[in-house]
Amino acid sequence: MKRPRSIVDLVTVASLIFLWQIVPIPRYLLPKPSQILLELLRNRDVLLRHTSVTLYEAIAGYLLALLLGVAIASLMFLIKNVARTLLPIIVFTQTIPITVVAPIVAIWFGFGIGTKIGTVTFLCFFPIVMNTYEGFKTVDREKLEFLKAHGAKWYHKLQYLYLPHTVPYTIAGMKVAITYALTAAVIAEWMGAQAGLGIYIIRALNSFRVDRVFTAVFIIIVFTLTLFYTLQFLQGKLFPWATKLEGGG
């Protein structure tokens, strides 16, 4: 059933692109796919430089969010007072729009690349820490009591109970977070940067080059999808049981 479904999806996307190409819409409103592709090829060297900067910021911030998210979720689970203190603060931070956070961070810490990485970390942190914490909290108590009754050490509980149960939760949070990473980096670059897709988009808008804006958006979409499906591929290879628990193949 997967192959026919894939063919249907491919035909649908191809049809939409074809309609987009032939519909007579002014270029300054919506450039055609062929114009976007031409702009991509014409400015590939410049776009490669800007894309590499944004990708670095996004991946570095994402990995930092993963490290902090898992560490803090573990601490919250192990020490209940920490959870009672940090949980309201973590939730509160998510009520602040990213368009407000980015300029404040830039004012406090300057316009260096660390500010962009920090903004990405801020946005990606929440789904990872909350999903991981939820995974720890929902461990089967009967299985835990069974391990305790048989004198299991803490590392046995971690290996046979906590990790198998929590990893799918963490990966689910990672998948949500990875879709935020590039967008957060671009928004941070809007506040001030020397290079990156965010500053490329600002310059394109200032010169009324809508085709360049759509080219940058196309790159963001492609790399976001690439990162997401790379993560999904690694999940299938490294944690196949987690994929099955999610309902995957």
Buried (B, 14 or more C-beta within 10 A) or exposed (E): EEEEEEEEEEEEEEEEEEEBEEEEEEEEEBBBBEBBEBBBEEBEEEBEEBBEBBBBBBBBBBBBBBEBBBEBBBBBBEEEEEBEEBBEEBEEEBEEEBEEBBBEBBEEEEBEBBBBBBBBBBBBBBBBBBBBBBBBEEBEEEBBEEBEEEEBEEEEBEEEBBBBBBBBBBBBBBBBBBBBBBBBBBBBBBBBBEBBBBBBBBBBEEEEBBBBBBBBBBBBEEBBEEBBEEBBEEBBEEBEEBBEBBEEE
